């Protein structure tokens, strides 16, 4: 069972993602509401995959992604954001994100991408 850390400043988004993941055989080992919390949770839980929102207080998702890559260059991070502009997607990929899920998302898309990332 793959361990996932869900990072989003909106509690309802974390809940939706967590429900989708758990129903499809993933184990959600932690949740974080901003990039700083994400880094602490990452160190504590050592998840296989991190879902990372981009726009968050304290530290945004792209900076958090870059910090996670410093901790573990093999960290698997999938960005999840309503900001689907090409520039932000490219910046995320350049910073080390493995994939990108655009909000609003559907369960099938999330599971397809998460399954691919966990292979």
N, C-alpha and C positions, 0 to 999 in steps of 0.2 A: 504494500500500500504506500503510495507516494505521499510525502508530507508537504503540506502547503502552508505558507504564511500569506494571509490576506491583508493588504494595506490599502486603506481608503479612509478619507476623513469623514465620509458619510456612513453612519452606523447602518442605515437601511441597505446601502450598497454592499457592505461587508456581509450582512445577513443573507442577502440574495445570493451572492457569490458562494458563501459558505454552504448554503442549502444545496445549490447546484452541485458543488464539488462532493459533499458528503453523500448525496444520493447516487453519485456515480463512482463511488469507491475510493475517493481521495480522503486523506486524513488532514483536517485543518488543525495545525499545531499551535497557531497563534494568530492574533489580529493586532493591527496597529492603525492609529488614526493620523499619523504623520511620519515623515521620513526619519526623524530622530528615534521614534518608537520602533520603526521598522528595523533600524540597525541593531538596536538592543534585542529585539525579538529574534532577529536573524542569528545573532551570536548565541543566544540562549537555546534556540530550538534546532538550528542547523537544518532548515527545510530543504527539500529537493527542488521546490519551485516557489517563487514569490510572485504574487499578482500585485502590481504597483500602480496606484493612481498617480497622476502627474500633478494636478493642482491641489496642494495641501498646505496647511499652515506649518510653521516651524522650519520645515525643510521640504522642498518639492520633490516629486518622484524621480526626476532626472538626476538631481544632485544625490539623492539617496541611492539610486542605482549605481552611480559612479563610486560612492563610498562602499557599497556592498562588493563591488568588483575589486576594490583595494583589499578588502578582507578576504575574499575568495574569488579569484579570477574565473573560476568555473561556475559561479553562481548562475542559476537559471532564473531569469526574471522576465515576466510577461507584463508589459505595460497595459493598463486598463484605463481608458480616458475618453471623455466626450470630445476631446480636442483631437479630431482625426486629421488635422491638416498635415500635408505631406512633410513640411519642414519639421514639425514636432516628431513625427514618426521617424524621419531620417535621423534626427538628433538622438532619439531613444536607441535606435539600432546602432548608431555610431558609438554610443556610450556603453553598449554591451547587451541591450535587451534582445531576447531571442524571438519575441513575437509581440503583437500588438492587438488588443481587443478594443473595439470602438463601442462606447456606450451610445444609445441603449443596446445591449447585447441580448442574444437569445441563448438559452441553455445549450442547444446543439452546437453553436459556434464555440462557446466556452469549452465544452467537453472535447470537441474535436482538437482545438489548439492545445489544451492541457494534456490530452492523451499523446499528441505528437511530441510535446516537450518532455514527457515522462518516458518516452521510448528509449 
